Amino acid sequence: MTPTPTIAGELISLLERIAAQARLPRVRALHLPRPECLDSRRGEFCAVELDDGTLGLAFVLLGDTWARLAGGEGTAGLRGADALDLARRYAGDDVVGRTLGMAAINALSRCVFDRAGYVPPTSADSIGELDPGPADHVGMVGLFGPLLGRCTGAGARVTVVELRADLAGDHDGYRVTLDAAELARCNKVLCTSSVLLNGTADRMLAHCAAAERVAMIGPGAGCLPDPLFARGVTLFGGSWITDAAAVVDALRAGESWSDHARKVAIRRNEYPGLPRLARTMLDLDLERPRD
């Protein structure tokens, strides 16, 4: 039986196809948040830096990921490594490898976007442009505390899918469940990009086929969106770094890097698609001088 394609496998395959025709940068460094910042928004993400200065972010607080990376696990030989080889680790089961792989995939995706001259538009709002109202049943994958009120305040019914059993039950204006199948009853879904890292993205999106809008958002939403759009996502929103060097400096100093990025929204009906971007990128790459 042919294995069911996964998001991880498709992302890696797309980058392999690009790498077969164009030289991609190698890894320059891994940047981790400082330990004193781990209890704040300044300490949530690491960054893989490529040798062209491109950065890719990944959430670093899943389990003991930060501690293991800070201790050197999985980081030997990263400097000068093939970024695509690092990206392939995203398809593994180990959380450290998946984190590094996700960051590499995000960095290589940004490299593709930059070479193709693609710049996504700025996000219109913080809730994935779902425009909730009294007639809507909004599903949330992950409890977005600050955004929850935006949905319940608009009169929408809200069902939150969580992994934490202690959060399950009925609450004031919303319900929390551990059963992802309940997403099938929602006409709009807001999904954290953390599902791309914790291995639940394929399962969660499989339950959203009936939704008219599915927004996946978060600073870690930096990969090529093609496999997500094919699975029903209608908006993919992340942080577009505008000054990579300043982000690196901020991570090293334990400061906020939010002023060096802007929130963007890649909408499925506007996105040109990787085939078109790749044609543009490869045309440009033929003009790029070779060493």
N, C-alpha and C positions, 0 to 999 in steps of 0.2 A: 504494500500500500504506500502511495506517495505521501510523504509527510505534509501536514498542513503548513503553508507558508506563515512565517511569523514576521512581526514588525522588525525585530532585530535582524533576522536573516535578510529581509528585503533591504533594509538600510545599508547593511554591509555590502550586499550585492550591487546596489546602485553606485556606491563609492568605488567598488572594484572595477565597475565598467568605466567610470571616469578615469581611474588610475591607469587603466590599460591604454589610454589614449593621451593622457596628459600627466606630466610630472607634478606630483603633489608635494608640499613641504613636509619636512620631518619634524620630530618633537624637539623643542628647545628646552622646556622646563615644565614642572608641575608646581603650581602655587597653591598652598593651603592657607586657610584662615588661621589667625593666631588663636591659641587656646583660650585666652581670656575673652574672646568674642563669641564663643560657641553658644552662649545663651542669648544671643541677639541676632538680628537679621544680618549683621556684618559677618557672622560666622557660619552661614548656612551653605556656602558654595565654594568649591575649589575650581581652579582653572588650569586647563592644559594649554600651554602656549606653543605654537608652531614656530618654525624658524623664519617665517615671513611676518611674525608678529601677531598673527591671528590667534584669538582666544576662543576656547570652548568651555562652557560652564557645566558643572554637575553638582547636584545636591550631595553633601558630604556627611550628613548627620543621620543617615539610615543605619540603625544598629551601631556597631562599633567601628564604622568605616573610617572616621577621622582618626581615631586612635591607632588603627592598624596602618594607615597611610603615614601618619606622623612618625610611627615606629619604623618606617622604611619598607613595610610589606608591599610587595608588588611594584616597587618603584626602581629597583635595580636596573641600570642600563637604559633608563628612559631618555636621557639626553642623547640626541642624535638618532633615536629609534625611528623606525618606519611608522608613521602615524596611522597608516592603514592596518598594520599588524596590531597596534594598540587598540584601534577601533574594533577589531575582530573579537576582542575580549568581552565586548558588550553582550555577545551571544552566550556567554558562559553562565554558570550558576553561582559563582562566588561574587559576593557583593562588592568587594574591592575591585575585582577585575571589571565588573559591570560598570562601576562608577568611573573608572579610568577610561573604559571603552566609550561610555556615553559622552564624556568630555571630549574625547578625540573625535567622535562622530559629529558633535556640535561644532568643533573647530574646523573640521574638513568641510562640513556643510556651509559654514560661513565663508570659507575659502572659495568654494564653488560659486556662491552668491556674488562675492566680490568680483571674481574674475569675469562673471557673466554680466556684471553691472546691474544686478538686481537688488533693489532696496525696498523692503516692505513698507507699507504705509503705517503711520502712527495709529495706535489703538484709540478707538473712540470712547471707551469706558473701561472700567475695571472688572466687569462681569461678562466679558466675552461677547458683548453686543447681543445678549439674549433677549433683552427688552421684555422682562417678565410682566405678566398681568394677571388679573383674577381668573382668567380662563385657562391659565397654564399650570401644568404639573411639572415642576422643575426637579430634575435629579441632580444631586451633587455627589461626585466621586471624591471623597475627602471633605472634611468639615471646614469650609472656608468661613471662619468666624465673622470677620468684618463684612463679608459679602452676603452672608445669610440674611441679615436684616434688609438688604436691598431687595431681596426676593420676597420675603414674607411681608415686608412693608408695602410692596406693590400688590399684595393680595394673592400672590401665587401660592399654591400648595407645594411643599418642599419635602422630598425624600432624600435623605443623605445615606450613601453607602460608605461604611467604614470598616476597617480591619480590627478596630479595638472593640472588644465585647463590652467593656465597661461603659461605652457611650450609647449602646443600643437602647431603644425605647422611645416613647412619645415625650416630646418636649413642647415648650410653648411656641406654637406656630410651625413646628416641623417634626419629622420623625426620623430616627436613625435606625438603620437595619444593617445586618451583616450579609444579607442576601442580594447579590448583584443582579439577580434576575428581575428584581423589582424595577430596575431601570427601564425595562420594556414597557412599563406603563407611563413613562414620562415623555412628554412631547418636546422638552428642551432639557439639555444636559450640560452641566458645567463640571469639567473634569480637571483635576490637578495634573500637571505634567510629571509629577512624581511617579505616576503609574508606569512611565517609561523606564523607570529605574528599579522599581520593586517587582517587576515581572508580571504585573496584572493588566497591562494595557490591552493585550489581545482579548482577554476574557471580558474585561469591562466593556470594550467597544462592541463586542459581539452581542451584547444585550441592548445596544442603542440603535438598532437598525430601524426602528419605527420613529425615532425622534426626528423632528423637522430641523432642529439646530443642535449641534454638538460642538461646544467650545472647549478646547484643551489649552490651558494657560499656565504660566509659571516661568520664572527666570531660566529654568532648565529646558524650556521648550525652544531648542535651537537647531534641531535636526532637519533634514529634508522632509517636508510634510507629505510627500507623495503617498507613502504607505498608509498614512493616517487618513488622508482624504479618501483613499480607496475604501476605507473601513467606516466611512460615515461622518468623520469630523468635518465640520463646515468652517471652523475658524481655529487657527493655531496661533496663539499669542505668547510672545516671550520678550526677553530683554535684548535689544540690539545695541551692542557695545559701540560707542562713538569715539572713545579714546582708550585703546587697549593698554597703552603704557600707563595711563593714569589708574586704570583698574588694577593692574599689577602692583603699582605703588600703594594703592589703598589697601589691598590685601596684605601686603607686607607690613604696613603701618597699623593694621587693625582698624581702619576707617571705613566708612560707608563708600561704596562705589556707585551708588545710584545716580549721582550727578553725571556720570560718565557713560550713561546708557539711556535709552528711551524705550518705552513700551510700544511694541508693534503688534499688528494683527494681520496675519496672512489669511486671506479669505479664499475659500476653495473656488468660488466662481470668478475670481480675479487672478489667481496664481497661474503663471504661464506654463508650469509643468517642467520637470527636469529635462525631458528630451529637448525642448526648446532652449532652456538655459544651457544645456550641454553643447548644443550646436554653436551658440554664441560664445561660450567659454572656449571651445576648441578652436574656433576661428581666431579668437584673440590670442590663444596660446601658441598658435603657429607663428605669430609675429613676435612672441616673447623670446629674447635671446637665450641660447643654451650655453651652459658652462662648458 
